[in-house]
């Protein structure tokens, strides 16, 4: 994965997804949207998955780049 791609995905995982989750939760409850809870759960799960995968990828990259 290129550095630019990693940085974009990292920003999505750290900034966009948490903000989107909060937005959906607040606005969904305000307009009494029936599927607010399940949508928040799914978006948060995607964010957690992406953050974990990126964290493992970053750690693996640092492990192998320091050996060379």
TIKOL-566767 format. One line per field, with one value per residue: x, y, z of N, C-alpha, C, O in turn. Coordinates in steps of 0.001 Angstrom, whole numbers, plus 500000, padded with zeros to 6 digits. Example, Ala and Ser with C-alpha at 12.3 -4.5 7.8 and 13.67 -1.06 7.14 Angstrom:
BEGIN
nxx	(513190;512850)
nyy	(494310;497750)
nzz	(507800;507080)
caxx	(512300;513670)
cayy	(495500;498940)
cazz	(507800;507140)
cxx	(513200;512900)
cyy	(496700;500030)
czz	(507800;507870)
oxx	(514236;513409)
oyy	(496681;501138)
ozz	(508465;508039)
// end
This chain:
BEGIN
nxx	(500851;500543;502033;500430;497865;497567;497621;495281;493298;493786;493037;490336;489544;490186;488993;486758;484911;484280;483096;480978;479524;478674;477157;475102;473937;472999;471392;469701;468304;467086;465277;463783;464405;463933;465962;468287;469944;470955;472302;474281;475706;476686;478259;480142;481339;482537;484387;485980;487001;488456;490331;491723;492818;494454;496179;497500;498690;500409;502086;503273;504589;506472;507949;509199;510522;512448;514229;515732)
nyy	(498826;502188;505136;507449;506413;504949;507075;508471;506533;506224;508754;508664;506572;507620;510160;510727;508497;508252;510816;510669;508571;509727;511851;510465;509154;511296;512932;510980;510115;512537;512942;510787;508385;505099;503168;504024;503073;500531;501334;503034;501162;499482;501279;502080;499602;499096;501189;500444;498015;498916;500611;498745;497001;498809;499539;497100;496718;498947;498409;495992;496916;498671;496850;495220;497124;498183;496136;495994)
nzz	(500000;499194;500686;500554;500126;502490;504368;503664;504182;506914;507907;507282;508958;511494;511674;509880;510021;512866;513204;511367;512497;514921;513891;512503;514660;516310;514578;513540;515843;516489;514389;514714;513355;512425;512078;513304;515489;514609;512326;513358;514850;512787;511220;513133;513618;511137;511147;513354;512416;510136;511395;512964;511017;509631;511705;512252;509764;509676;511854;511011;508715;509871;511390;509439;507862;509543;509834;507547)
caxx	(500000;501332;501901;499295;496659;497516;497269;493869;492513;493959;492197;488949;489310;490339;488226;485493;483963;483702;482217;479785;478774;478034;476150;473971;473285;472300;470332;468746;467430;466311;464172;463143;464622;463785;467164;469444;470831;471657;473217;475419;476489;477387;479301;481194;482052;483399;485484;486856;487689;489441;491400;492516;493584;495505;497154;498308;499488;501456;503038;504012;505488;507578;508786;510013;511355;513564;515177;516537)
cayy	(500000;503417;506010;508361;505608;504673;508312;508752;505564;506538;509913;508201;505771;508408;511405;510701;507493;508655;511970;510172;507786;510690;512565;509559;508930;512493;513320;509881;510178;513781;512791;509522;507393;503768;502352;504755;502249;499518;502031;503470;499959;499027;502255;501972;498343;499305;502037;499632;497073;499651;501049;497581;496551;499798;499430;495892;496992;499891;497707;495050;497697;499171;495709;494766;498191;498420;495031;496123)
cazz	(500000;499123;501855;500373;500345;503925;505062;503399;504948;508334;508201;507259;510165;512720;511694;509148;510517;514161;513010;510697;513480;515814;513106;512279;515949;516785;513645;513478;517022;516426;513431;515079;512308;513007;511943;513818;516315;513822;511419;514172;515168;511576;510849;514157;513388;509964;511604;514197;511526;509338;512291;513345;509852;509380;512792;512012;508574;510054;512727;510166;507866;510700;511768;508322;507344;510450;509708;506333)
cxx	(500898;501067;500678;497981;496483;497064;495792;492983;492603;493082;490718;488627;489330;489419;486826;484493;483436;482748;480905;478905;478012;476905;474902;473201;472451;471132;469270;467778;466534;465104;463419;463213;464690;465092;468432;470421;471621;472649;474462;476321;477305;478517;480451;482010;482989;484609;486482;487663;488789;490610;492309;493396;494725;496580;498069;499224;500659;502527;503900;505015;506706;508510;509726;510913;512557;514631;516136;517644)
cyy	(501237;504283;506916;507628;505321;505914;508670;507814;505824;507718;509543;507454;506615;509619;511232;509727;507838;509847;511549;509376;508703;511423;511705;509338;510111;512849;512225;509877;511422;513662;511480;508485;506012;502979;503029;503847;501247;500167;502496;502280;499505;499973;502200;500693;498450;500151;501273;498650;497778;500108;499903;497102;497521;499750;498235;496109;497915;499217;496730;495785;498177;498035;495315;495864;498461;497316;495235;497110)
czz	(500000;500354;501757;500628;501829;504689;504871;504209;506448;508741;508191;508547;511436;512818;511099;509769;511909;514042;512358;511657;514428;515108;512906;513572;516401;515869;513554;514646;516979;515489;513635;513958;512950;513043;512463;514552;515489;512856;512164;514500;513959;511201;511853;513975;512187;510356;512468;513365;510732;510206;512701;512203;509549;510461;512619;510815;508897;510908;511916;509279;508674;511119;510638;507751;508243;510359;508538;506481)
oxx	(501888;500014;499974;497084;495380;496210;495132;492027;491619;492455;489940;487578;488564;489097;485829;483345;482230;481712;479838;477681;476834;475821;473781;471970;471311;470010;468076;466579;465372;464040;462547;462234;465429;465301;469538;471615;472835;473717;475575;477546;478484;479621;481615;483228;484112;485731;487692;488862;489919;491763;493527;494580;495838;497764;499280;500395;501777;503723;505113;506149;507838;509723;510917;511973;513590;515781;517242;518408)
oyy	(501302;504179;507130;508168;505436;505815;509119;508254;505665;507690;510051;507667;506348;510063;511554;510098;507728;509882;512019;509498;508475;511594;512168;509336;509937;513043;512517;509663;511370;514216;511111;507806;505800;502192;502636;503860;501129;499611;502366;502381;499180;499523;502268;500698;497946;499859;501444;498475;497294;500001;500067;496828;497094;499906;498341;495731;497685;499430;496654;495337;498092;498227;495101;495556;498923;497519;494695;497327)
ozz	(500728;500984;502743;501275;502363;505570;505809;504848;507170;509799;508998;509155;512362;513920;511745;510017;512128;514706;512750;511629;514704;515667;513116;513582;516832;516337;513497;514470;517379;515765;512848;513652;513912;513966;512090;514253;515655;512598;511656;514436;514093;510894;511459;514154;512226;509941;512322;513583;510664;509790;512776;512396;509243;510164;512816;510846;508437;510707;512115;509111;508199;511198;510863;507206;507757;510749;508547;505540)
// end
